[in-house]
Amino acid sequence: MERYSVFLTPSGADFAYTVNLIREMCGKFDGPAFEPHVTVYSGVFSDLDTLKKLVSAAVSGIRPFSLRVRWVGCGEEYFKSLFIEFEEDPVLRKIHERMRAGVETESAYKLVPHLSLLYSDMPLRNKEALAKRVDMDRDEIHFDRVKIVTPRNREEGWRDTGQWQTLFHVRLRGTGNFYLK
């Protein structure tokens, strides 16, 4: 069984915008660099080909879409140090539910739509101050692709962001009969 996550990734100008925010935060606060993403689902899976089919089916008929920014938040958890939190979205929820319905081993992963800007073990009070200083210049972020990612470093796992490996990706195209937006 391999660990994996399914990432929703920003498109075009929003990808560049979020990459720059992440680089700025990581540079200032000595955090590891990583690709901007919203985790749609995370768990373990035994067969990559079956997982690829599941991801393809989960996004079948889904067009590229935007998530509305709620605020910039922070938390004690390393992987939620500093992040853009999004409003609940029916398209994202549908993709998540389709994934959950098709997995062989149920995961404890709960969908809380956010895009991390920094991973850090700094004290919460520092993260809170930082969250207040982040100035977002947009109200939504557009997404057009999902990918399957796994941590290649089995010892460090997801903390070794330089060893994340993309195993598969698919562009949202909206072909077929299913449209939520």
C-alpha angles and dihedrals in degrees: 000000000000128000115239143164131205110224128198107210131203120249132234115317092012090056090052091045094052093042088055092049091050093047091049093050094043091048095050097042103032095246126152117266118242140167117270112254148142112230108232096179138350133190144097129303134179103206123046095196091055090047091051090053091048093051091046091051092046091058097036110133093008117131123207108282143182131241117214115235113239098181145302109274141173140203144186092254114098094230092048097046096126123354149154108247117209132207117256109275128198094215093052091043090052092052090048093048092048089052093047093049092053104045121106096215117041114235128212088226113132120198110240103162110230140133113218120227098182139015111206145145092218118134116280093242089060091049091050092052090048093050090056091054098052108103113202114202096195138056097212142024123218122223129195109164144049126201140184112235131183133185109246093194102079093188099052096027116185092354090075095072092173088066098052108126125203108220099177141355137190130190119230105245107161095227115152130039104294117097127157096176 
